[in-house]
Amino acid sequence: MRHDVTLRRDFLKAGGALVVGFPLRSALFAQEGPAARGTVAGPPDPKQVDTWLAIHADNTATVYIGFAELGQGNSTALLQVAAEELDMDMSQLKTVRLDTNVTPNQGGTYSSASIQRGGPQVRTAAAEARQALLQMASKKLGAPVDGLTVSKGIVSLTGTSGSVSYGELVGDKPFHLAFTGSAPIKPPSQYKVVATAVPRNDLPDKVSGKYVYMQHVRVAGMLHGRVVRPRGQGAYGSGAKVIALDATSIGNIPGARVLRKGDFVGVVAENEWDAVRAARQLKVTWDSTPSLTGSDRMYEAMRDAKTDDRTVVERGNAADAIGAAPHKVAYNCRAPYQAHAPFGPNCAIADVKPDSALVMCSTQDVYGTRGTLARIIGLPVDKVRVQYYEGSGTYGHSCYDDAAQAATLLSQLAGKPVRLQFMRWDEHGWDNYGPSHVGEVRAAANADGKIVGYEYHGWQHHWSNVETSEQLALGKTAEEWRPNPAMQVNPLCCGGMYDIPNVRLVNHHVPGLGYLKGGWLRSPLDLSFSFTSEQAIDQLAFLLKIDPYEFRRRNIKDDRWLGVLDAAAKAAKWTAHPASSNLSQAKIVTGRGIGMGTHLASYGAAVAEIEVDKESGKVVATRMYGAVDAGLVVNPGNVESQISGQLVQTASRMFHEEVTFTRTNVTSLDWASYPILRFEGCPQVTPVVVQRLNERSTGAGEEVMAAAAGAIANAFFDATGVRMTEFPMTPKRVLAALKRG
C-alpha cells in the first residue's frame, strides 16, 4: 500500500532523532529507542523524554500527536503550539498519521479536547526539548544559556557570529532521559506563532483533490465487503435476529461469498459492485417483532416512562421564588433524534491474520478502538494495530467504529484483507443518533427585570457503548450493553449564564431499551436545552416589554458571558426593541433573535435573522452571527471556520433534520427522507472570536450551536408572535403553530 509505505519511510527518517515526551498515563511498554517506533505496539512510554517530539538532523521536527484530525484543524494548531515553544518556523514542523504503534495515547478526540487537553501537553513537551537543546548549545558555544537566542531552530550567541542548529546539536542520538515537566513556557506576551491565523496544512491537498480520505485507501489483494442488515434499526439492544438465510440466492454473482458470525451477516467479492449486488440480493428473513414506540408516540412514552431521577443543581428555593414572582413563564419543548449523516458513508480496511491484525479506519480513539477490536477477534491487544484515516465528516459518534468492527470481522472470516464501506441506508439507518429530548422549564422575574427563579426538567436516554457489529457477532443481550447514563441536563445551557439566586435542574434518565441507539452528536443535546431554555428567557423579556438583548445583559452572570453576548450583538448591529413588537400581515415576515449557550467550558452567543413564509410554512435563516470565547485561541482562523460551520449546521438541524421510525424500524434512510440544509438555504454567517490570551484554552468546535438554536427560535417569535415547541421547524409544524396562534 503506497501510503503505508510512505508512513514507514517517514519513521525511518526519524531514526536516531531527539524525541521528547510528557506524562499522560502509565506506559504499556518501555520504548527501547526511536528505531522501535512503528514496529512495537504503543503507546510509547510517556515518562521518557524520547517520545513525542523528534528533532531531525536537517533541522526539522516531527510532532507526534495523539488527537485525530477531523477537519477542525488541530493538526495545524498543535504544530503552532510546538513551533512557538521551540522557536521554529511552521515550515520546519510536520506530524504523522495517528497510529497505535507510533503516536501517544492522549485519549479520544472528543468534546473539543485537542487544544484544551492537547495544547498544554504539546507546549510542555516542546518547552522541555528547547531547554535541553539550549543546555547542549551552551556547552557547544561555550556561553551561558541566558546569552543565547533562538530563531528557526538555530541557536546564536548574542553579539557574535557563533551559532549551531538544533539538528547539529542532536547528532542523531536520543536523550534517554526521564521527562521532568519543569521547563518554563513562554508568556502570551511573547507569542509570535500562537494566536495567529496560520493557514491549515491539510487544506491544499483537500482543495486540490489530492488528500487521501479513508474511502480512497486500497491495499493489495483485498476483497470488497458490505454488511447485510434490515433497512433501518429497531430498538436499542434488540439488534437484528436472523430467522433464515439462503446463501444460494447470490449464486449468480461470480466469486461473491456470504460470511456470517452469529447474527452478523456480510458479503465479500473481488469487485465492489459485485459486493453491492450480493448484499442487495441475499435473501435473509429477519425477526420483525415490533420493539419501538414509533416517532408519533416517542415523546409521550419518554415523558410517561419510569425514570431514574437526579437533581443536578439545587440552589435556593426555585418553586417558592417562581410562585411569588410577578412575571413567570412555563414552557415545554420536544426535540428529535438527529443523525450524524456524513456525506460519504463510513469505511474501513482490515487485514486480520491468525496472530495479528492491521485496521485502517476513521475512529476518534485509536487506542480505545484497538482494545475493542482485540476483544472481538480474540487477539492480544498488542497484536492489533489501528491507523487513522480521516473520513468525510464525523460531528460525533457516527458509524466509524461499527465499520471498523465489520471490516475486521469480515477479514477474519474471509482470511484476506477486506475493505468494508457502508451503504447510505446502513449509515442513516444504523447510526448512533443524537438522543431525543423532552424539556420543561419554568422561570420568573421580578418587576425590575431580574430573574429570580429557574427550574428545568429534562428527559433523555443514555448513549450506546456497544456497536451493532459487536452485538450481532457476539450475541450480546440488551442487559449486557453497558449503558452510559451520563447524558444529563447541562447546567451551562440551562440558565447557567445568568445570575439567578434560585435554581433547580432535574435530570430524568429514561431507560434506553425500547428506543434507538444514542451517541454523541456535535454539541450533544445542547441545541435541545437552549431551544427550550432560551425561549423561556426571551418570553420573560417579552412579558416585561424589555429588549431581549438588554434583558440578558441585566441578568448576565460574569464578564466572559457578557463579552460574547456583546460581541454577537455588535456584529449584528443589534437595534433595541421588544420582541414581536413589529408584527406584519405580509406573506413573508422577518425576525431577529438572540441566544446564549455552550457545550462545556467555553462561552457562546448568537444572533439569527430569519424569514417566515406564512403561506407555505417555510423558514430560512438569512444571516447568522456567532461569538465564542474559548480562552486562548491558538489559531483564530480555525475557530472562525468552526463557528461558521456550527451556524450552518445548526440551521440545518433546526429546519430540516429528524430521524423517523415506525414500531419496527427507522425509516429515514436517505437524503430524501432525512433532508439537510441545501446551498440555497444556507445563511450568510459572521464568526467572532473573543480572544483571551491569558486564559486557558477551552473547546471551540461545538460551543456556539446551542446559542444559535435559541437565537433561531427567538427570531421566529419576533417574526410571528408565536412560539415553536418542537424542532425541526418544518412547514407542517410552522403552519400548525401559526394556526394555533
N, C-alpha and C positions, 0 to 999 in steps of 0.2 A: 504494500500500500504506500503510495508516494508520500502522503502527509505523515504517516507513522515513521517512515524512513527519515524524512526531514527532521522530525522531532528527535529521533535517536542521534542524528548528526549534530543537532544543537547540543544534546547532552555531552557528546564527546568534545565539542569545542569548549565546554565549560570545565573540562577536566583540569585538575591542578590549579583551580582558581581559589581565591579567598571567598569563603562563604559565611554569611552572617545569619544567625537565627535569634529567636527571642522566645521566652517561655509562654506556652499556651496551655498545655496539658501534658500528662505523663506520656513519655515516648513508648511506642510499641517495639522499637528496635533501636539499637545503637548504631548510628551511621559510621562506617569504617573510614569514610573519606569521600570526596567528591566523585571518585570513579564508580562508587556503588550506586550513584544516583541513576534511577531509571531501571536498574537491574534487581533491586531489592525492594520488597514491599514496604510501603510507608505506614505512618508518617515518619519523616526524619526526626531525629532526636531534638526536641525543642530546647533542651538545656545546653546545647552546644552552639558555639559561635559559627561553626561550619555548617550552616543550614540554609538560610533563606535569601541571602543576597550574595551574588558572585561577582567579583571584580576580575575582569579578564586582562590578559597581557596587552591587548590592543587599547587599553584604557576605556573600555565599555563595561557595562554592568548588566546582569540579569537579575531581576527581582522575582522571587518565587512566591506567588500569591495564592492563597487558599480560597479565594472567592471567585465565583463564576461570572463571566461577562454575559449579562442577559440583555445587552443593548442599552444599559444605563450609563456606560462609560467608565466603569470603575477600573478597567484595565489601563486607562489613561490617568485617572485621578490618583490612583495609588502610586503610579510611577512619579507623578508630580511630588508627592509627599517624600518619596525616596530621593528624588533629584534635589529637592530643597535642602535636606539634611546632609547630603553628600557633596553639595556644591558642584553638581554635574549638570550638563545640559540634557534636555529631554531627548535629543537625538542620540545620546550615548546610552540610553536605557531601553531595555526590552523586557518582556516577560515570556513565559512558556505556557503551554497547554496545561490546564488543570488535570492532574493525573495522580492516582493513589500511589504510584511508585516514585513520584517526583516532588509534588507540591505538599506543603504543610496542611494540617487539619485545623482550620480556623472555625469549624462549624459550618452549617449550611448558609447559603446566600439568601437569607430571609430577612423580612422586616427592615429593609433599607439599611442593612448592617455593614455593608462593605466599607464605607468610610467611618461610620460610627464606631464599629469594633476594630476593623482592619487598619484604619488610619493610624491610631496610636501605636499599634504593633509595628507597622512598617516604619513609622517615624522613629521609634525607639531603636529598632534594629539598624537603620541607616546611620543614626547618630553614634551608635556603638562602633560601627565599622569606620566611620570618619575619625573617631577618637583614636582607634587603634592605628589607622593609617598615618595620622599626624604624628603619633609617637614614633612610628617607623621612619617617617620623613625627618623628624627631629634628629635622630641618630645619623641618618644618611647625609644630611646637610650640615650637621654639627651646629645646630641652633636650637634655642628653646621653642617649645610649641607656640607660645604666645607671640613669637616673632614670625610666624608662618601665615600665609594666606592661601586660599584655595579657589581656583576658578576652572570650571570644566574638567575637574579631576586632576588638575596639575597643581602641585604644591610648590609655592615660591617663597623664597626667603626675602623678606621685605627689604627694599633698598639695594638689592644685589641682583645679579643675573642667574643666581643659583636656583634650580628648580628640579623637580622629579615628579613623574606621573604616578597615579595610583597603580597603573598596570606595571610599571617598573618596580614599584615597591613590593608588590605581591610576589613576583618571581615564581609564579605557578606553584606556590606552596600553601597548603591550608594552615589555619591558625592552630587547631587542636586546643582551643581554649573554651572554658565554660563561659556562658553568657552572664554578664553582671547586671545589666539594666541600669547602670549608674551614669551613663554618658549624658551630659547636658544636651537639651534640644534647643533649637532656635526660638527666640521670642517672635511673635507675629510681626512685630515692627521691622524685622529683618527679612521678611518673606520677599522673594523675587519670583518664584515659580508658583507656589501655593497661592490661592485666591485670584488666579488669572485664568482667563478663558483659553487655555491651551487646546488646539484642535485635537479631536479624538484620533487616536492612532489606528482604530479599526474602520473608520469611515471610508477612506479612499477605496479600499477593496470592496466594501459593501456597495458604494455608489457605482463603481465600475463593473460590478457583477463578478468579481474575482474571489470574493470571500467564500470560504468553504463552510457551509452550514451542515448540520448533521444529515439533512436529507440528500446532500450531494456526495457523501462519502461512499466509496465502494472498496471492497477488498477482493483479492484473487480467490477464485474457487467458491464464491459464496452462492447461496440459494436465496431466492426472494420468498418472503413469508407474509401471510395475512392471518389474523385471528378470525375465528368464526364464532359469533355470538348472536343472540337475539338483537333485533334492531331497537335498541333502547333498553336501559337497565330497569329493573324493578326495584323493590325496596332495599334499603341499606342492609347488607348482611344476608340477603336471600340468594344472591348470586345468580347463576343460570344453570339449572339442573338438566342434564341430557336424559331424555326418555328413550330415544332411539337415534341411531346414526347409520346411514347407508354409505359406506366408503366407495361402493361401486358407482355411485351417482356421478363421480368425476372421472370415470374410466376412459372417457373420450378425450381427455386432456393429457397429452403425452408427458410423462415424467412427473406429473403432479402427485403429491403424496399427502395423505391425511395423517396428522400427528396428534396424539391425544395423551393427556395425563389427567386422570380424574375427569372433571367437567371442563378442563381447559382443552379447547379444540383449536387446531390451526392447520394450515396447509402450506406446503412449500413447493417451489418449482424453480427450474433454472431460468425461466423467463418470467419477468414481473407480471406481464399481462396474463400469463397462464395462472399465476398465483391468484390474481384478482378474479379471474373467471372461476377458478376452483372454489374460492371462498363463497362466491355468489351461488354457485351451482350445487354445492354439497347439501345433501338432504339431511337435516337434523330436526328431530322433534324435541321441543323444549317444554319443560313444565311451565304452563301459563297460568298457574293459580294466582288470582288477584292478591296483591300484597301491599298496595298503595291506597291512599285516600283519594287520589285524583287531584288535579290542580284546583278544581272548583270547591273542594271541601278542605283543602290543606290548612288554611288559616284557622278555621273553626276547630279542626282537630288539634292543632297546636295549642290554641287557647284553652281548650277543654281537657288537655292531657294532664295526667298526674305527673307533676314536675318536681324536680329537686331544686328547692328554692334556697337562695343565699343572698343576704344583704351585702352588697358590695361596698357601699358607703352609707353611713348614717351620721348626720351632724345636726344638732338641734332637734327641733320637732317640726318636720315638714307639714304634717297633717294639720296641726293647730295653726301654723303660720298661714297656710293656704286658706283655711277656713275663715280666718279673721280678716283677711286682706280685702280691700275694696275692688280690686281688679284681678280676676282669675280666669284661667283657661284650662280646658281638658281636651286632649287631642289624642286620637288613636290612629295609627298608620300600619300599613302592611307592605312588606317588601318581598319580592320573589326570589327563587333560586336564579342565579345567573351563571353562565358558563365562561370558561377561560377562552375557548374558541380561537386557538392560534390559526393564522392563515394557512399554514402548512401542517397537516396532521402529524403528530409525533412519530418519531422514527428512532431506531437503534440498530446497531450491529453487534452480534455476539459470536465469539469463536470459543466454544466450550470443548475442552479435551478432557480425557479421564482424570488428569491430575492438575489442570489449570484452566483458567478462563480469562479472556480479554473481552471487555464490553465497552463499546463506544456509544455514548448517549448524551442527553441534554439535561441531566439531573441538576437540581440545585445543591446537592450534597453528595459529592463523590464517595466520601467515606461511609456515610450512612447507607447509601445505595450498595456499596461493596458488601457491607455486613448482611443486608437483606438478601442479596443475590447468593452469597455463600451459603446461607441457611437454606434457601430454596433448592439449590442444586447439590447440596451435601458436600461442599468442599471447605477446607480450612480457609479462613478469611484472608490469610496471607498468600493464598494461591489464586485469588481473584484480583484482577487489575481493572480499574474503571478509568476511562479517559473521557473528558468532557468536550463536547462539540456544541456550539450554540445552535438552538433551534429557531423557528420562525415565530418568536413571541411566546411569552410564558404568562406573565401577570399573576404569578402564584402557582399553586399546585395543580397544574394540568396533568395530562396523561403521560408525562415523560418517564416516570418510574414504572408505570404499567407497561409502556412499550419496551423498556429495558428488560423487565422481567419476561415479557412474552418472547422477545428475541432470544434471551438466554435459555428459556425452556425449549423453544423450537430447535436451537442449535444443539442442545444436549440430546434431544430426541432424534435429530437428523444425523448427528455425528459430523456435521460440517458447519462452517460459518453461515449465519443467516442474517440477512437484512430484513427487518420487520418494520413496516410502516402501517399505521392505522389508516383506514378509510375515513371519509368525512363522517359517516354515521357512527363509526366507532368512537371518534373523538368527541362529537357532540353528544352521543347517546350514553357514553360510559365515563364521562368526566367526573371529577371531584368538584361538584358545584359549590359556588359561594352560597352558604345557607340562607334559607328564607327567614323572615323575622316578623314578629308582631310586637309593636311598640305602643305603650300607653304612657302619656306624660300629663302631669298636672303642674301648673306653675302659677305664681301670683306675684303681684307688685303692689306697692303702696301708692299713695297719692302723689308722692314725689318722684315716681318713676324708678324706684329701686326694687329689684327683685328680692322678695323676702322669703319665698318658699319654692321648692322644686322637688318633684318626685317622678321617677321614671321606673317603669316595669318593662322588662324585655324578655320575650320568649324566642328561643332558638335552640337548635340541637348542636351536637359536637361535630368535630371533624372525623373523617375516616383515617385510620392509621394503617390499614391493610389494603393493598392494591387488588384489583379484580383478578389479575393473573394468578397471584399467590393464593387467593381464596379458592379459585376454581381448581387449581392444580393440586393443592394440599388438602382440599375438603374442609376448610375451616368453617366452623359453625358460627352463627351470629354471636354467641356468647364469648367466642374467642377473639373478637375483633378489636380488643383493647381500645375502647372508645376514649377519646380525649375530651373531657368536659371543660376544657379551658376557655371555650368561647363564652364570653360574658359581656354584660353591659360595660361600655367603655366610659370611664369617668371623665376622660378628656373631651369626649364628644357630647356627653350628656350633662351639660351645664358647667363643666369644669373650667371653662374660660371666664366665667362670671363670678363675681364676689357675692355669693348667696349664703346667708347665715344658717338656713335650714334646708338640708338636702337629704334625700333618701333615694338610693338606687338599689333596685332588687332584680336579681337575675333568676329567671325561671328556666332551668335546664330541662328541655324536652328530650325524652329518650329518643335516640336516633333510629331505632328499629321501627320500620313502617314508613320511613321517609327515604329520600335519596341520599347517595353518598355526598358528604360535605368535605370541602377543603378550603384552604386559604385562597381567596381571590383578592387581588390588589386592593389594599385598604379594607381588610376583612370586616364586614358588617357596618363599617363606619358610615357609608352612604345611607344605610337604613336608619342608624341612630340620628344622624343630623337631619335627614329628611323629616323625621318626627320632631326632634327637639328644637331645631332652629325655626320651624314653623310656629311652635308654641311661643318661643321668644318673640318672634315677629308679631304674633297676634296680641301679645301684651302691649307692644308698642302701638299697635293699631287701636286698642281699647283706650289707651292714654292719649291718642292723637299726637304721638311723638314720631319724628322721623326715625326709621329703623336703625340707621347708622348712628344717630345721636343716642338712641336708647341703649345700644350696645356700648358705646363709649362711656355712658353714665354708669354702666354696670360691670365694666371690664375688670379682670382680676389683677393683671400686672402689666408692666411696660412692654413686655415682649408680645403679649396678645394685642395690646394697643398698637404696637408697631406694625403688625401685619394688617390689622383692620384699617389703619390709616393709609398704609401703602396701597392696598387694593382700592380703597375709596378714591384716593388721589389719582391713581392710574385711570380709573373710570370717570374722573371728573364728576364725582357724585354731587347731585343737586338735592338739597334737603327738601323732603315733602313726606307727609304721612302716607303710608302705603295705601294703595287703592283709592287715592283721592282725585285721580284724573280719569275716571272710567269713561269709555267711549261706546257709542252704539254702532260703530263701524264694523264691517265684516272682519277685518284683520285689526287686532289691537296689540299694543306693545306694553311691556312691563319691564321693570328693573328690580332686582332683588339682591340682597347681601346676605352672606352667611359665614359662619366660622366653624372650624373643626380641624381634626388631625387624626393621626393613627397612633403614634407612640409619644415621642418626646419633643417633637417639633411643633411649630405654630403655623396655622394656615387660615387664610381668609380669602373670600372670593366675591366677585360681583358678576351677575349674569343679566344680559339683556335678551329678551325673547319676543317672538311674535306668535300670536294665537289666532288661528283661523276659526272663528266661531261657527262657521257653517260646516266645515269638514272635520273639525276637531284636531287638525294637525298643529303641532307645536314645534318650533325650531328655535334654537339659540343662535342669535345673530352675532353677539360679541360676549366674550367671557374674559375676566381678569382674575388672576390668581397671584397671591403673595405668600411666600414661605420664609420663615425664619428657621433655618436648620443649623444655627450656631455658625462655626467656622465653615464656610463653603469653599472647598478645595478648588473646584472648577465651576465658576458661575455659569459658564456656557452650558455645561452638562445639566445643571439644575434648571436653567431656563427651559431647556428641551424637555426635561422631566415634567415641569409644571404644564407646559403646553400640551404634552401627551395626556396628562391627567385630566385637563379640562375637556379635551376632545372625548376621551373615553368616558368621562362622567356624563357628558351629553348623550353619548350612545346608550349608556346604561339607564339613564333617566327617561329616555324617549322610546327605546326600542327593545331592549334585551330582557327576555323572560323564558325560562325553561318551562315547558308544558308537559303534562303527563296524564295518562289515564290511570285506572286502577291496576293495570298490569305493566305499563312501561312508559318510558319517556318518548314523547312524540316530536320534539323539536330537534330534528336530526340533520338539518342543512341550513343554508343561508336564507332560504325562503321561510322556513318555519321558525328559525331563530335569526331574525334580521338584526343587523348592526347599522350604525351611522354610515351613510354614504358621503362621498365627497361634496355633493351638492348641499348637504345638510350640515356641513362642518362649520362651526363658528370661527370668526376671527378671534385670535387669542392674544392676550398680553400677559407675559410672565414677569413677575417682580421678585427678585432675590433680596431679602433683607439681610445684609452681611453683618455677622457678629464675630469679628476676628478673635476676640478674647474669650469666646465661649467654646465649649467642646462641640465637636461636630455631632449632629444628630441626623436622623433619616430625612431624605428628600424625595424618595421615589414614589410615595403614595400619600403625602401629608396634606395635600390641598383638595383631595377628592371629596371628602366629607363636607368641607365648606362649600364646594361647588354644587353639591347636591342640594344643600339647604338654600343656596342662592337661587337656583333654578326654581325650586318650589315656591320661594317667596316672590320671585318675579311673576310667576303665574297668578298669584293672588293680587299683585299690584296691577296686572293687566285686566283681570276679570272680576275681582272681588270675591272669588271662590277659592276655597282650599281643596287641594288634592289630598286624598287619604291613602293613595296606593300608587306605586310606580311599577313598571314604566307608564308614562303618561301617554298612552295610546289614544288615537282618535276616538275609539269607542268609549274609553273611560272619561276622556275630556268632555265629550258631548253629554254623557250621563251626569257628570258633575255640574256642567253648565245648566242642564235642565233642572237639577235639584236646587240650584241657586245658592 
